[in-house]
Amino acid sequence: PSHYVPPPPVKVKATSPIETMRKRLAQFRKLGRTPEHKWAMLRNMVTSLIKYERIVTTVPKAKELRHLADKVVGLAKKNTTHAQQLAARVIREKPVTEKLFRVLGPRYLDRDGGYTRVMKLARPRKGDNAPMAVIEYVDRPGEIRAARVPQRRKEKYFKNLEEVLKGAGIEPV
């Protein structure tokens, strides 16, 4: 028989809530699917979002799609051959890839991010009561709510606004 007696456990009191929190295991949503299924679904959704510029889906899917949609617009802003190859890996249809680089890329050149908007809908889905949302690109014709003007665009177009107003006989406020 061994005569070793382990020391009593030391009780350490946590002083802040941060010390008691666990690390996050994943920084993204699993959406109840295998990774392959989730990736295929997100590729289909980003293709539809670029094609129609507004789609209706569930809130968690819209929030997860937002990251991928903003990433492909960032690729379109670069407009290099490599960026086109990377975007073609994600987007399913060639005409949609063309639209991304010819329409959406130039549209967002003066915006530093936040190309999409997620708005929750008032009514949940009828069959399973899932919360629904609209995800859309900002700064587009027919958008539900107008986006803020990016700082670069303000500087570009409104730097001599007071002079223009005075020239037109309008007193600036």
Salt bridges, closest charged atoms under 4 A:
GLU53 OE2 - LYS99 NZ 3.13
GLU53 OE1 - ARG107 NH1 3.04
GLU64 OE1 - ARG29 NH1 3.44
GLU64 OE2 - LYS38 NZ 3.51
GLU93 OE1 - LYS51 NZ 3.53
GLU98 OE2 - LYS94 NZ 4.00
GLU98 OE1 - ARG102 NH2 3.35
ASP110 OD2 - ARG153 NE 2.77
ASP112 OD1 - ARG152 NH2 2.75
ASP128 OD2 - ARG125 NH2 2.86
GLU136 OE1 - ARG54 NE 3.14
GLU136 OE2 - ARG117 NH1 2.67
GLU136 OE1 - ARG140 NH2 3.34
ASP139 OD2 - ARG111 NH2 2.80
ASP139 OD2 - ARG153 NH2 3.13
GLU143 OE1 - ARG117 NH1 3.30
